[in-house]
Each structure stands twice: as structure tokens, then as C-alpha cells.
Amino acid sequence: MAQMSVDPAESRPAAVAPAEPAAEPAETAEETGGRPAPRWAVIGIFLILLVAGLAYARAFLMPTVLALLLALVFTPPRRAMERLGLGAPVAATTITLTLLALLVAAVVALAAPASEWVADARTIGHQIEWKLRDLRGVAAQVQDAARQLDEIAAAAEDEEVQRVVVEGPGVATSLAGWAPNAAAQAIFTLSLLFFLLASGDMFLEKVVHVMPTFRDKRRAILIARDIEAKLSQYLFTITAINAGLGAVSGFAMWIIGLPNPLLIGVVTFLLNYIPYLGALAGTALVAVVGLISLPTVWDAAAAAGVYLALASLEGQIVTPYFVGRNLRLNTVVVFLSVTFWAWLWSVVGMLVATPLLVMVRVFCERIPSLEAIGLFLSARGAEREDPDERA
């Protein structure tokens, strides 16, 4: 049998040439212009619109947010009253009337001295200006030179020029126009708070009901309970600290000789709810009262220094010790938050800035994808010690 010779080259399979990558189609100018906007641009536009909306609807959002925060704060006391046999409407009525009584008492305590100061504003200004003359120094020389220049200019004028001074509304007029709006917002806040507390846990039950999975339901309950507990602990602790600081400050101002030490204590109690800026505002108020009532500028400076020392002691030692490590926040973030909300919602914004930060931090701690934000909002060494509790 004849043997067939096979060429080895023919027995090997032919090498397959590597497939060349498909050439990407060239992008035309029309296609480039039709691309969707980058993600950061969409987020930036959303944030700008959000801030604009918050500023535009401030008359409605300020009392609403304040009522929601108060409802979260007073939910644990409301549940405690229910365990004692009181229904949710009775507990809501008790809490709302107590807050109303405290608000009326604060307004009455501040109304009479504030009205006297407003009435005597011009006289008070002259007194302060007279006592500050000892500190003018170079400023007095500059004023004398400016006065001489004014005299020379007046002598050079050929015709008498009649000056028209347009005065804006006075302090009393501004307060009279602001008071009805503030009263209406306070009534709206307390009314909404009553309905939120009287409804019990209805909103929490609704949120849990709409969650799709058991894990999501459990996470929603943990977040809600954690926010309620942290806010209640924060507010009641800060309230007790503010009451102590107000009592000590009023007693110290009484020893120094300032008038109305009780009023200074009440104002200190209220201002200390505003981190950092409240202490500065209280120090400025004591300095002004000292300039009016104390003999010299140095006595007023000493009174302001004592007040600032007490406020610093409270802010640096007392509050961090009693508030607890898990509630401490990043000081820089707190300061920026207070100034931002003050710019957006004025006084109410300064009051809700820190509770909102507490809420955001607790929420972020319970969401794994947002844990880094919660860590950023916390103070140094204030990280969570129980990561296993995170849902």
C-alpha cells in the first residue's frame, strides 16, 4: 500500500490572527454636545435649588422643622407618660402647655427690661460714648483733624446747603412689626407639636409599613429610636447645663454690681443653646450693660471677662463631660452649621443647627454607605463603639 506523505506544515492548524479592536466611531460636535451633564454638576444644581427653596419657604419651614425636632425630643417622655396610664392626647397636652408656659414666662421676664432699654436707647448710646472717651486716644486726634477740615470746608461754601436726613424705622417700630409674625410662628409650632405627639407612633408605623424588607423595617426602627434617644439626651442635658450656667452667671453679675442679674441669667440660659455665637453675644451684652451701669470702662471689661470665663469653662469642660463622647460633634462643622443656618433662618436657624447635625450623624452611622460622613461629623475620639449594632 502506498503511503501518503503529509507535509507537517499542512497538518498544523492555521494560526488565527488576533482580532483587531473595533474602531470607536469618531465623536462629532453634535454628539459631544448631547452628552448628559456630569454628576457633580447635577449635585451642585440640586444643592443651589435646595438652599434657594429653604430660604424662600422659611416662613413655613422654620416652625415646621422646629416642631418636628421637638416632637422627636419629647417622644420618649410621651411614651413614659403613656406607660404611667396617660393617653397620647393627654401627654401631648401636658407637654405642649408646659412649653407654652415656659415661653410666656421667658417673654414676660424679658419684655419689661427690653422695653426700657429700647426707650432709653439714645441715652444709653450717649453714656457708652462718654465712657469710651478714655480709650479713644489716637481716634480723638483723628476726629479733631476731621472736624477742622469740616470747618474749613463749611467756611469755603458760598451758599448754605440744606441737609435732609432720612431716618428709617426705629427699634420699637421694628419690634412691633416683628412681634405678630413671631407669635404666629410660635402658635403654629406648638399646634403642630401637639398633633405630632397626640398621634403617638403613627408616623413611625407608617414608615415601617412601607419598607419593602424586614431588614429595612428593622433599620428604620433603629434609626428612629436612636435619633429620639440622642436628641432627648442632648436637649435635656444642655438644658440642665444652661440652667446652671444662667444661675452662676446671674450670681456673678450680682456680685459685680450689674443691674437685673436675674435677666442676665435668663438671657444666658437662652443664648447658650447657640454654640459659640451665644457665648459671644452674652459677653457683648454684659459689656454693654457694664458700660451703662458701672463706673469705668475697666469695670465693664472685667464683668465681660468674668462672663466669658464662665462660658468658656462650661463649653470646654462641663459640656463635653456631661454630654458624653458619643454625642460630641466636629467643632468646625458645628460652627459652620450654626453660621449657615443663621444666615438662612436667623435665630431659629441657630437653634436648630446642632439638633439637625445630631440627626444627620445618627442617620449616617446606621447606613453603611454613609458611615464615613457620620465619622466626619463626630468629634475626635467620638467614633461609635458599637458597630455591630448597625443594621
C-alpha positions in Angstrom: 0.0 0.0 0.0 1.4 3.3 -0.9 2.0 5.6 1.9 0.8 9.2 1.6 3.3 11.8 2.7 1.9 14.5 4.7 3.5 17.8 4.9 4.0 18.8 8.6 3.2 22.4 7.8 -0.1 21.4 6.4 -1.0 19.3 9.5 -0.8 22.2 11.8 -3.9 24.4 12.1 -3.6 27.8 10.7 -2.9 30.5 13.2 -5.8 32.7 13.9 -4.9 36.3 13.6 -5.9 38.3 16.7 -9.0 40.3 16.2 -8.4 43.9 16.0 -10.3 46.1 18.3 -13.3 47.7 16.7 -12.5 51.3 15.9 -14.5 53.7 18.0 -16.6 56.0 16.0 -15.3 59.5 15.9 -17.3 61.9 18.1 -18.8 64.7 16.3 -19.5 68.0 17.8 -23.2 67.3 18.0 -22.6 64.1 19.9 -20.3 65.7 22.3 -22.8 68.5 23.0 -25.6 66.0 23.6 -23.8 64.2 26.5 -25.6 64.2 29.9 -24.3 66.7 32.4 -21.6 65.4 34.8 -22.8 64.1 38.1 -21.1 66.8 40.2 -22.9 69.5 38.1 -26.3 67.9 38.8 -25.5 67.7 42.5 -24.4 71.3 42.6 -27.5 72.5 40.8 -29.6 70.5 43.2 -27.9 72.0 46.3 -28.3 75.5 44.9 -32.0 75.0 44.3 -32.4 73.3 47.7 -30.8 76.3 49.5 -32.9 78.7 47.5 -36.1 76.7 48.3 -35.2 76.7 52.0 -34.7 80.5 52.0 -37.9 81.1 50.0 -40.2 78.9 52.2 -38.6 79.9 55.5 -41.8 81.3 57.0 -43.4 77.8 56.7 -40.3 75.6 57.1 -38.9 77.2 60.2 -41.8 76.4 62.6 -42.3 73.0 60.8 -38.7 71.9 61.3 -38.7 73.2 64.9 -41.9 71.3 65.7 -40.6 68.1 64.2 -37.4 68.3 66.2 -39.4 69.0 69.4 -41.6 66.0 68.6 -38.6 63.8 68.4 -37.2 65.2 71.6 -40.4 64.7 73.6 -41.4 61.3 72.2 -39.5 59.4 75.0 -41.2 61.5 77.7 -44.6 61.0 76.0 -44.0 57.2 75.9 -43.1 57.3 79.6 -46.4 59.1 80.4 -48.3 56.5 78.4 -46.7 53.7 80.4 -48.0 55.6 83.5 -51.5 55.3 82.2 -51.9 58.7 80.4 -53.1 58.6 76.8 -51.2 60.1 74.0 -53.5 63.2 73.7 -53.2 63.9 77.5 -49.4 63.6 77.3 -49.3 65.8 74.3 -51.5 68.4 76.0 -49.3 68.3 79.1 -46.1 68.8 77.2 -47.4 71.5 74.9 -48.9 73.5 77.8 -45.7 73.3 79.7 -43.7 74.6 76.8 -46.3 77.4 76.3 -46.0 78.4 79.9 -42.2 78.5 79.7 -42.3 80.6 76.6 -44.8 83.1 78.1 -42.6 83.3 81.3 -39.5 84.0 79.2 -41.3 86.7 77.2 -42.7 88.3 80.4 -39.2 88.3 82.0 -37.6 89.9 79.0 -40.3 92.3 78.0 -40.1 94.9 80.7 -36.2 95.4 80.7 -36.1 95.2 76.9 -38.8 97.9 76.5 -36.9 100.2 79.0 -33.6 99.7 77.0 -35.4 100.4 73.7 -37.0 103.6 75.1 -33.6 104.8 76.5 -31.6 103.7 73.5 -30.4 107.2 72.7 -29.4 108.0 76.3 -27.7 104.7 76.6 -25.7 105.4 73.4 -24.6 108.8 74.8 -23.5 107.1 78.1 -21.5 104.5 76.3 -19.9 107.1 74.0 -19.0 109.2 77.1 -17.3 106.3 78.9 -15.4 105.2 75.8 -13.7 108.6 75.5 -10.9 107.4 77.8 -10.0 104.7 75.2 -10.1 106.9 72.1 -6.5 108.2 72.1 -5.4 108.5 68.5 -9.1 108.3 67.4 -9.8 111.5 69.2 -7.0 113.3 67.3 -8.3 112.0 64.0 -11.7 113.3 64.9 -10.3 116.7 65.8 -8.5 116.8 62.4 -11.6 115.8 60.6 -13.6 118.4 62.5 -11.1 121.1 61.5 -11.4 120.0 57.8 -15.2 120.2 58.1 -14.9 123.7 59.5 -12.7 124.8 56.6 -15.0 123.2 54.1 -18.0 124.9 55.7 -16.3 128.3 55.6 -15.5 127.9 51.9 -19.1 127.3 51.0 -20.8 130.3 49.4 -24.3 129.1 49.9 -26.0 127.3 52.7 -26.9 123.8 51.8 -29.9 122.3 53.4 -29.4 118.7 54.5 -32.2 116.2 54.5 -31.8 113.2 56.8 -33.9 110.2 56.0 -34.4 108.1 59.1 -35.5 104.5 58.9 -37.9 102.9 61.3 -36.8 102.9 64.9 -36.1 99.8 67.1 -39.5 100.0 68.7 -41.2 100.1 65.3 -39.2 97.2 64.0 -40.0 95.1 67.1 -43.7 96.0 66.9 -43.8 94.7 63.3 -41.8 91.6 64.1 -43.8 90.5 67.2 -47.0 89.4 65.4 -45.1 87.2 63.0 -43.1 85.6 65.7 -46.2 85.0 67.8 -48.0 83.3 64.8 -45.0 81.1 64.1 -44.8 80.1 67.8 -48.5 79.2 67.8 -48.1 77.2 64.6 -45.1 75.3 66.1 -46.9 74.4 69.3 -50.0 73.3 67.4 -48.1 71.1 65.1 -46.1 69.7 68.0 -49.4 68.8 69.8 -50.7 66.9 66.8 -47.5 65.1 66.3 -47.3 64.0 69.9 -51.0 63.2 70.1 -50.8 60.9 67.1 -48.4 58.6 69.0 -46.2 56.4 66.9 -48.4 56.6 63.9 -45.7 58.1 61.6 -43.1 55.5 62.7 -45.6 52.7 62.0 -46.3 54.2 58.5 -42.6 54.4 57.7 -42.1 50.8 58.8 -45.1 49.6 56.9 -43.9 51.0 53.5 -40.4 49.5 53.9 -40.0 46.5 51.5 -37.9 44.1 53.5 -37.6 43.0 57.1 -34.0 44.4 57.2 -35.2 47.8 56.1 -38.0 47.8 58.6 -35.6 47.0 61.4 -33.1 49.6 60.2 -35.9 52.3 60.2 -36.9 51.4 63.7 -33.3 51.6 64.9 -32.7 54.9 63.2 -35.9 56.4 64.6 -35.3 55.2 68.2 -31.6 56.2 68.1 -32.5 59.7 66.9 -35.1 60.1 69.6 -32.8 58.9 72.3 -29.8 61.0 71.2 -31.9 64.2 70.7 -33.6 63.8 74.1 -30.4 63.2 75.8 -28.7 66.1 74.1 -31.5 68.6 74.7 -32.2 67.7 78.4 -28.5 67.7 79.2 -27.9 71.0 77.5 -31.0 72.5 79.2 -29.7 71.5 82.7 -26.2 72.8 81.8 -27.7 76.1 80.5 -29.8 76.5 83.7 -26.7 76.0 85.8 -24.7 78.5 83.7 -27.5 81.0 83.9 -27.7 80.8 87.7 -23.9 81.1 88.1 -23.7 83.9 85.7 -26.5 85.8 87.3 -25.0 85.4 90.7 -21.6 86.5 89.5 -23.1 89.6 87.8 -24.9 90.4 91.1 -21.7 90.3 93.0 -20.0 92.6 90.4 -22.9 95.0 90.7 -24.7 94.8 87.4 -28.4 95.6 87.4 -31.0 93.0 86.6 -28.8 89.9 87.3 -31.9 87.7 87.0 -32.4 89.0 83.5 -28.8 88.3 82.6 -29.2 84.7 83.9 -32.3 84.2 81.8 -30.6 85.6 78.7 -27.6 83.4 79.4 -29.8 80.4 79.6 -31.4 81.1 76.2 -28.3 82.2 74.4 -26.3 79.2 75.4 -28.5 77.0 73.2 -26.5 78.6 70.3 -23.0 77.1 70.2 -20.1 79.6 70.2 -22.1 82.6 69.0 -24.3 82.5 72.1 -21.4 82.9 74.4 -20.0 85.8 72.3 -23.4 87.5 72.2 -23.8 87.2 76.0 -20.3 88.6 76.5 -21.1 91.6 74.3 -24.4 92.1 76.2 -22.6 92.1 79.6 -20.0 94.5 78.3 -22.8 96.9 77.1 -24.7 96.7 80.4 -21.4 97.2 82.3 -20.6 100.3 80.2 -24.0 101.7 81.1 -24.1 100.9 84.8 -20.5 100.5 86.1 -18.3 103.5 86.9 -15.4 102.9 84.4 -14.7 101.0 81.2 -12.3 98.7 83.0 -15.1 97.6 85.4 -17.2 96.7 82.4 -14.3 94.9 80.8 -13.8 92.9 84.0 -17.5 91.9 84.1 -17.4 90.8 80.4 -14.2 88.9 81.2 -15.8 87.0 84.1 -18.8 86.1 81.9 -16.6 84.9 79.1 -14.5 82.8 81.5 -17.7 81.1 82.9 -19.0 80.5 79.4 -15.6 79.1 78.3 -15.4 76.8 81.4 -18.9 75.5 80.5 -18.1 75.0 76.8 -14.7 73.4 77.2 -15.1 71.3 80.4 -18.7 70.9 81.7 -20.5 70.3 78.4 -18.0 67.7 77.0 -18.0 65.8 80.3 -21.8 65.6 80.7 -22.9 65.4 77.1 -20.9 62.3 76.5 -18.4 61.2 73.9 -21.0 59.7 71.5 -22.9 63.0 71.2 -19.9 65.2 70.6 -19.6 66.8 67.2 -16.9 68.2 65.0 -16.4 71.7 66.3 -15.6 73.2 62.9 -18.7 71.6 61.3 -20.8 72.8 64.2 -19.6 76.4 63.8 -20.1 76.3 60.0 -23.6 74.8 60.5 -24.6 77.5 63.0 -23.4 80.3 60.8 -25.1 78.8 57.7 -28.4 78.3 59.4 -28.2 81.7 61.0 -27.7 83.2 57.5 -30.6 81.2 56.2 -33.2 81.2 59.0 -31.7 83.8 61.5 -32.3 82.9 65.2 -34.4 79.8 64.6 -31.7 78.5 62.3 -29.1 78.9 65.0 -31.3 77.0 67.4 -32.0 74.0 65.1 -28.5 73.8 63.6 -27.0 71.5 66.3 -30.0 69.2 66.6 -30.1 68.7 62.9 -26.4 67.8 62.9 -27.1 65.2 65.6 -29.9 63.7 63.5 -27.7 63.6 60.4 -24.9 62.0 62.3 -27.1 59.3 63.8 -28.7 58.6 60.4 -25.3 58.3 58.7 -24.0 56.0 61.4 -26.8 53.5 60.8 -26.3 53.4 57.0 -23.1 51.6 55.9 -22.7 53.6 52.7 -22.9 56.9 54.7 -20.7 55.8 57.7 -17.8 58.0 56.5 -20.0 61.1 56.7 -21.0 60.2 60.3 -17.4 59.7 61.2 -16.6 63.1 59.7 -19.3 64.8 61.7 -18.1 63.4 65.0 -15.5 64.9 67.3 -12.1 63.4 67.7 -12.3 60.2 69.6 -16.1 60.1 69.4 -16.4 57.2 67.0 -19.1 54.6 67.6 -18.1 51.9 70.0 -20.8 49.5 68.9 -20.5 49.0 65.1 -22.2 45.6 65.4 -25.5 47.4 66.3 -25.6 49.0 62.9 -28.4 47.5 60.8 
